[in-house]
Amino acid sequence: MGRISVAFLLVALLGSALTTKNPNFRENRTTMVHLFEWKWEDIALECERFLGPKGFGGVQVSPVNENLKVTSRNRPWWERYQPISYKLITRSGNEQQFADMVKRCNAVGVGIYVDIVVNHMTGTWPENQGTGGSTANFNEWSYPAVPFGKNDFNSPICTINNYNDPNQVRNCELVGLKDLNQGSDYVRDKIVDFMNNLVNLGVAGFRIDAAKHMWPRDLSVIYGRLNDLNTAQGFPSGSRPYIFQEVIDLGGEAISRDEYTPLGAVTEFKAGAELGRCFRGQNPLKYLATWGEGWGLIKSGESLIFVDNHDNQRGHGAGGGAILTYKDAKQYKAAIAFMLAHPYGTTRIMSSFAFSDPEVGPPMDGSQNIISPSINPDGTCGNGWVCEHRWGPISAMAGFRNEVSGTAMSNWWDNGNNQIAFCRGNKGFIAINIEGGELRESLNTCLPAGSYCDIISGGKGGSGCNGKTVTVDGSGRANIEISGGGDDAVLAIHTGSTSRMM
């Protein structure tokens, strides 16, 4: 191909791909939540009763296509990552229930982002029936419900044992999962048809599972063939699906996240690992003054960030012991508060079910059907569901991020160690203390004079504050107090209706 033709193709591909980095949030919404293993009907209800009213912008859902029922392991969570067909039927529900959920969530301003598994099909297991009744012949690489046969997989068959060999990482089987050949036109057709069906049903975008294990050139073709988002579901004409790709890159491997950022956003695993180190006290919070690209993280507009995800909260998938989870409640809430207060990246909140065994699946009944979360009188969840997104400080900080959207971080303050504070323009202020002693300082909040309710300790209630009241003087300063113990490591105020007293 001639030099001019190559340049033209590159520009065309990149021009198309850049549009996949817009998360398509609506109504000044800025954060998504991963409702891990929830049923479609329950997600629809959660959009209507909580996520929409609280200002969340989207929900990442678990894989939607038919997967192998791994009954020999008591239906572990990871069976959802063992595809057997592209039919929309899982323990979360069928295609009709999925479509109803998407429509109802879009109606209240909450987009749906589907976790897509197209790198591979199943591994080899004693059982061979899927959640929709489809079967496979593992020894023949045969998946008749798609259909895929042996010619649709990478050959020769090999196993990844050297992550410094890009060819092996992308052409060999990941932990025994049968590795599809995305360079095949037929395989691409099946993947594109699957994803476009979801786009037509109204989804806002996709998490691309195991993107690192697929060639960027193949993914660029697949992404370029996706339909524009469905205008009947409220998306502007010409909107492209948001793509965020799972690429674990902590440095030291042959495959770089930078190979995938031209195609779409990338999940920045270093963010959660570094925040974990800081909020566990391994690195002082004062270092966060340069947080974001100053730490060598991906450019803000190309990154999807999180404190933990469904993999690394279970001790694998990058980050190791640094990762904070719901089990470290105080540090976890403080780290999420910082992430949501800071302008860097597109943010995602993990919403878990409780576990001690890292392989255990979601709460289920005696017939292995997923049990719905119950909602307690205080708004938290029961029936084995953690629902971190419903924890008061976390949902309040999702609202904080909405209120300060479009402003820069300013007026950084720290005590030289683990007490920090900063403004977001003239719209918001946050202070964090994870030291043993109290934080007692007169600080510049950058806010207009007046009384504000701390959203972490309760926000507004009737004519007063449910928690702390912060009085800002005419110069924008206020006396900030955060104790050194207990659960109140964070104080946050903003000019929105849930904080500012008129």
C-alpha positions in Angstrom: 0.0 0.0 0.0 1.4 3.5 -0.9 2.4 6.0 1.7 -0.5 8.3 1.0 -3.0 5.4 1.3 -1.5 4.3 4.6 -1.7 7.8 6.0 -5.3 8.2 4.8 -6.3 4.9 6.4 -4.6 5.8 9.7 -6.4 9.2 9.9 -9.7 7.6 9.0 -9.3 4.9 11.7 -8.2 7.3 14.4 -10.9 9.8 13.5 -13.5 7.2 14.0 -11.9 5.7 17.1 -11.6 9.0 18.9 -15.4 9.2 19.1 -15.5 6.0 21.2 -13.9 7.8 24.2 -17.0 9.9 25.0 -18.9 8.0 27.7 -22.2 9.4 26.5 -23.3 10.5 30.0 -26.4 12.6 30.1 -27.7 15.5 32.2 -24.4 16.5 33.8 -23.8 13.0 35.1 -20.2 11.9 35.5 -19.9 8.4 37.1 -20.9 4.9 36.4 -21.4 1.9 38.8 -20.7 -1.7 38.1 -23.7 -3.7 39.4 -21.8 -6.9 39.4 -24.0 -10.0 38.7 -27.3 -8.2 39.2 -30.4 -9.4 37.4 -31.8 -7.1 34.6 -35.1 -6.5 36.4 -33.2 -5.5 39.6 -31.0 -3.1 37.6 -34.0 -1.4 36.0 -35.5 -0.9 39.5 -32.2 0.4 40.8 -32.0 2.9 38.0 -35.5 4.2 38.7 -35.4 4.3 42.5 -31.8 5.2 43.2 -29.2 5.7 40.4 -31.3 8.1 38.4 -32.4 10.3 41.3 -28.8 10.3 42.8 -27.3 11.4 39.5 -25.3 8.4 38.4 -24.6 8.4 34.7 -24.4 4.7 33.9 -24.3 1.0 34.9 -21.7 -1.5 33.8 -23.5 -4.9 33.6 -22.1 -8.4 33.7 -21.7 -10.3 30.4 -25.1 -10.6 28.7 -24.6 -13.5 26.4 -25.2 -17.2 27.1 -22.4 -18.8 29.2 -21.5 -22.3 30.3 -23.2 -23.4 33.5 -20.2 -24.5 35.6 -22.2 -26.7 38.0 -19.1 -28.7 39.0 -17.9 -25.6 40.8 -21.3 -24.5 42.2 -21.8 -21.7 39.6 -18.8 -19.4 40.3 -18.9 -15.8 39.2 -16.4 -16.4 36.4 -18.7 -18.7 34.5 -20.1 -15.5 33.0 -16.7 -15.2 31.2 -17.1 -18.6 29.6 -19.3 -17.8 26.5 -21.1 -20.6 24.7 -23.1 -18.5 22.3 -24.2 -14.9 21.6 -27.8 -15.4 22.6 -28.9 -12.9 25.2 -29.8 -15.3 28.0 -28.0 -15.6 31.4 -28.9 -16.0 35.0 -29.5 -12.2 34.9 -32.4 -12.6 32.4 -33.3 -13.0 28.8 -33.2 -10.6 25.8 -36.7 -9.2 26.5 -35.8 -8.5 30.1 -32.5 -6.9 29.0 -34.2 -4.7 26.5 -36.7 -3.6 29.1 -34.0 -2.7 31.5 -32.0 -0.7 29.0 -35.2 1.3 28.0 -36.1 2.0 31.6 -32.6 3.0 32.7 -32.2 5.3 29.6 -35.5 6.9 30.5 -34.1 8.1 33.8 -30.7 9.2 32.4 -28.7 6.2 33.2 -26.8 4.5 30.3 -26.0 0.8 30.1 -22.4 -0.4 29.4 -22.1 -4.1 28.6 -19.1 -6.2 29.6 -18.2 -7.9 26.3 -16.3 -11.2 26.1 -15.2 -11.8 22.5 -11.5 -12.8 22.9 -12.5 -16.4 23.6 -15.3 -19.0 24.1 -15.3 -21.5 27.0 -12.6 -23.6 28.5 -13.0 -27.4 28.7 -15.3 -28.6 31.4 -17.1 -31.8 32.5 -20.5 -30.1 31.7 -21.3 -28.6 28.3 -24.7 -26.9 28.6 -25.2 -23.1 28.5 -27.6 -20.9 30.4 -29.9 -20.9 27.3 -29.7 -24.7 26.7 -27.0 -24.5 24.0 -24.3 -27.1 24.0 -20.7 -27.3 22.7 -18.1 -30.0 21.8 -15.0 -28.7 23.5 -12.7 -31.3 21.9 -13.7 -30.1 18.4 -13.8 -26.4 19.2 -17.5 -26.6 18.1 -20.0 -24.0 19.3 -23.1 -24.7 17.0 -25.3 -22.0 18.6 -23.1 -19.3 17.1 -21.9 -21.3 15.0 -18.1 -21.5 15.5 -15.9 -24.4 14.5 -12.2 -25.2 14.8 -11.3 -22.9 11.8 -12.6 -19.9 13.7 -10.0 -20.2 16.5 -6.3 -19.3 16.5 -4.0 -22.1 15.3 -1.8 -23.8 16.2 -3.3 -24.3 19.7 -1.0 -23.0 22.4 -1.1 -21.7 26.0 0.2 -18.3 27.2 3.2 -18.8 29.4 5.3 -15.8 28.4 3.7 -12.4 28.8 6.8 -10.8 27.2 5.9 -12.4 23.9 3.1 -10.3 22.3 2.3 -13.0 19.7 1.8 -15.6 22.4 -0.4 -13.3 24.5 -2.7 -12.5 21.5 -2.7 -15.8 19.7 -2.6 -18.4 22.5 -5.2 -19.5 25.0 -5.7 -17.6 28.2 -6.0 -20.1 31.1 -7.3 -22.7 28.7 -10.1 -20.5 27.1 -10.5 -21.3 23.5 -9.0 -18.3 21.6 -11.0 -16.8 18.8 -9.3 -15.5 15.7 -10.5 -11.9 15.4 -8.6 -11.6 12.1 -11.1 -13.8 10.4 -13.9 -11.9 8.5 -16.4 -14.5 9.7 -15.5 -14.2 13.4 -15.6 -10.4 13.0 -19.0 -10.6 11.5 -20.4 -12.6 14.4 -18.9 -10.3 17.0 -20.1 -7.2 15.2 -23.6 -8.6 14.8 -23.7 -9.4 18.5 -22.5 -5.9 19.5 -24.8 -4.1 17.1 -27.8 -6.0 18.4 -26.9 -4.5 21.8 -26.4 -1.0 20.3 -29.8 -1.3 18.6 -31.4 -2.2 21.9 -30.0 1.1 23.4 -26.8 0.4 25.2 -24.3 3.3 25.6 -21.1 1.4 25.3 -18.9 -1.6 26.1 -16.2 -2.8 28.4 -14.0 -5.0 26.2 -12.8 -7.9 28.4 -9.3 -9.2 27.8 -8.6 -6.5 25.1 -4.9 -7.0 25.7 -5.2 -10.5 24.3 -6.6 -9.3 20.9 -4.6 -7.5 18.2 -5.4 -3.7 18.1 -5.7 -3.9 14.3 -8.5 -6.4 14.6 -10.3 -4.4 17.3 -10.1 -1.2 15.2 -12.0 -3.0 12.4 -14.6 -4.3 14.8 -15.2 -0.9 16.5 -15.4 0.9 13.2 -18.2 -1.4 12.1 -20.4 -0.7 15.1 -23.6 1.2 14.6 -24.2 4.7 16.0 -26.2 4.8 19.2 -29.9 4.5 19.1 -31.5 8.0 18.9 -34.9 6.5 19.9 -33.2 5.8 23.3 -32.3 9.5 23.7 -28.8 9.6 22.3 -27.9 12.5 19.9 -27.6 11.6 16.2 -24.1 10.4 15.3 -23.2 9.3 18.9 -20.7 6.5 18.9 -20.5 3.6 21.5 -18.2 4.3 24.4 -15.4 1.8 24.4 -13.3 1.1 27.5 -10.8 -1.7 27.1 -9.4 -4.0 29.7 -5.6 -3.7 29.3 -3.6 -4.5 32.4 -0.3 -2.6 32.1 1.6 -1.9 35.3 4.8 -1.7 33.4 7.4 -4.3 32.6 5.5 -6.2 29.9 5.8 -6.2 26.1 2.2 -5.1 25.5 1.4 -1.5 26.4 -1.8 0.3 27.1 -0.6 2.9 24.6 -1.3 0.5 21.8 -5.0 0.6 22.6 -5.6 4.3 23.5 -5.9 5.3 19.8 -8.9 2.9 19.6 -10.8 4.0 22.8 -10.5 4.5 26.5 -8.5 2.0 28.6 -9.0 0.7 32.1 -6.2 2.3 34.2 -5.3 -0.3 36.7 -2.4 1.7 38.1 -4.9 4.3 39.5 -6.5 1.9 41.9 -3.2 0.3 43.0 -1.6 3.7 43.7 -4.7 5.0 45.6 -4.6 1.9 47.6 -1.0 2.4 48.6 -1.7 6.0 49.6 -4.9 5.4 51.6 -3.3 2.3 53.3 -0.6 4.7 54.5 2.2 3.2 52.4 2.7 6.6 50.6 1.7 9.9 52.1 -1.4 11.7 50.7 0.7 14.8 50.0 2.0 13.0 47.0 -1.5 13.2 45.4 -0.9 16.9 44.7 0.2 15.8 41.2 -2.3 13.0 40.8 -3.3 11.9 37.3 -1.1 12.2 34.3 1.7 13.6 36.6 1.9 10.0 38.0 2.4 8.5 34.6 -1.3 7.5 34.2 -3.1 7.5 30.9 -4.4 10.9 29.7 -7.5 11.8 31.6 -9.8 11.6 28.6 -8.6 8.2 27.7 -8.8 6.5 31.1 -11.5 4.6 33.0 -10.5 4.5 36.7 -11.7 2.7 39.8 -10.4 1.9 43.3 -11.2 -1.8 42.8 -12.9 -4.0 40.2 -14.5 -7.5 40.2 -11.1 -9.1 39.5 -8.6 -7.4 41.8 -11.0 -7.2 44.8 -10.5 -11.0 44.7 -6.7 -10.8 44.7 -6.0 -11.1 41.0 -6.1 -9.0 37.9 -3.4 -6.4 39.0 -2.7 -4.4 42.1 -2.1 -7.2 44.6 -2.3 -6.4 48.3 -2.5 -2.6 47.6 -6.1 -2.9 46.4 -8.8 -1.5 48.8 -12.2 -3.1 48.9 -15.4 -2.9 50.8 -13.7 -5.0 53.5 -11.5 -1.9 54.3 -14.5 0.4 54.7 -12.9 3.5 56.2 -9.9 3.7 53.8 -12.1 2.6 50.9 -14.6 5.4 51.3 -11.8 7.9 51.7 -10.0 6.7 48.5 -13.3 6.8 46.5 -14.0 10.3 47.9 -10.7 11.5 46.6 -11.1 9.8 43.2 -14.6 11.4 42.8 -13.5 14.8 44.0 -10.5 14.9 41.6 -11.0 15.8 37.9 -8.9 13.0 36.5 -10.4 10.3 34.4 -13.9 8.8 33.9 -14.8 7.1 37.2 -16.5 3.8 38.0 -17.8 2.6 41.4 -17.7 -1.1 42.2 -20.9 -2.6 43.7 -20.3 -6.0 45.1 -21.8 -9.0 46.8 -20.1 -10.2 50.0 -17.6 -13.1 49.7 -14.9 -14.9 51.6 -14.2 -17.5 48.9 -13.0 -15.5 45.9 -14.6 -18.0 43.5 -18.1 -17.9 44.9 -20.9 -16.7 42.7 -23.6 -14.2 43.5 -26.2 -14.9 46.3 -28.5 -17.6 45.0 -31.3 -19.9 46.1 -31.4 -23.7 46.2 -32.0 -23.9 42.5 -29.0 -21.7 41.8 -31.1 -18.7 40.7 -29.7 -15.3 41.6 -31.4 -13.7 44.6 -32.4 -10.1 44.3 -30.8 -7.5 46.7 -33.1 -6.4 49.5 -33.2 -2.8 50.5 -32.9 -2.1 54.3 -34.7 0.8 56.0 -31.4 2.8 56.1 -31.0 2.4 52.3 -28.3 -0.2 52.4 -28.6 -3.7 50.8 -29.3 -7.1 52.3 -29.5 -10.7 51.0 -25.7 -10.9 50.7 -25.3 -7.8 48.6 -22.9 -5.1 49.6 -24.0 -2.3 47.3 -21.2 0.2 47.9 -22.8 2.6 45.6 -25.6 3.0 48.2 -23.1 3.9 51.0 -24.0 7.5 52.0 -20.5 9.0 51.5 -20.0 7.3 48.1 -23.4 8.3 46.6 -22.9 11.8 48.0 -19.5 12.1 46.3 -21.0 11.0 43.0 -23.2 14.0 43.4 -20.2 16.2 44.3 -18.5 15.2 41.1 -21.6 16.2 39.1 -21.7 19.6 40.9 -18.1 20.5 40.2 -17.9 19.1 36.7 -15.9 21.3 34.3 -13.8 22.9 37.0 -10.1 22.4 37.7 -8.5 21.4 41.0 -7.0 24.4 42.8 -5.7 25.6 46.2 -4.1 22.3 47.2 -3.2 22.2 50.9 -1.4 19.5 52.9 0.2 19.2 56.3 3.3 17.5 54.8 1.8 14.1 55.4 -1.7 12.6 55.4 -4.0 15.6 55.8 -4.9 17.2 52.5 -7.5 19.6 51.0 -8.3 21.2 47.7 -10.9 23.2 45.8 -12.8 22.5 42.6 -13.0 25.9 41.1 -15.5 27.9 43.1 -18.0 25.1 43.3 -16.6 22.5 45.7 -14.1 21.8 48.5 -12.9 18.6 50.1 -10.6 17.8 53.0 -9.3 14.3 54.0 -7.5 13.2 57.2 -6.2 9.7 57.6 -3.7 10.5 60.3 -4.1 9.6 63.9 -4.4 13.2 65.0 -7.1 15.8 64.3 -7.2 18.1 61.4 -8.0 21.6 62.7 -7.2 24.3 60.2 -8.5 27.5 58.7 -8.5 26.7 55.0 -9.5 28.5 51.8 -12.6 26.6 50.5 -12.8 28.9 47.4 -16.6 29.0 47.9 -19.0 32.0 48.3 -19.7 33.1 51.8 -22.4 31.2 53.6 -23.3 28.0 55.5 -22.8 24.6 54.0 -23.7 21.1 55.1 -21.0 18.5 54.9 -22.3 15.9 52.5 -20.2 13.1 54.1 -21.7 13.3 57.5 -25.3 13.8 56.3 -25.9 16.7 53.9 -28.9 18.9 54.2 -32.0 17.9 56.1 -35.0 20.1 56.3 -33.9 23.6 57.4 -30.6 22.4 58.7 -27.8 19.9 58.3 -28.0 16.3 59.2 -24.2 16.3 60.1 -21.5 19.0 60.3 -22.1 22.6 59.3 -19.3 24.6 57.7 -19.4 28.4 57.8 -17.5 30.1 55.0 -16.5 33.7 55.5 -16.3 36.5 53.0 -12.8 35.6 52.0 -13.8 32.0 51.3 -12.1 30.6 54.4 -13.6 28.2 56.9 -12.5 26.4 60.0 -12.2 22.7 59.0 -12.3 20.0 61.6 -11.9 16.3 61.0 -11.2 13.9 63.9 -8.3 11.4 63.6 -10.4 8.3 64.4 -13.7 6.8 63.5 -15.4 6.8 60.1 -15.3 10.5 59.3 -12.0 10.8 57.4 -13.5 13.1 54.8 -15.4 16.4 54.8 -16.9 17.8 51.5 -19.0 20.8 50.6 -20.3 22.2 47.4 -22.6 24.9 46.0 -25.3 22.5 45.0 -28.7 22.1 46.6 -27.7 19.1 48.8 -24.9 21.1 50.6 -25.4 24.9 50.4 -27.8 26.5 52.9 -29.7 29.4 51.3 
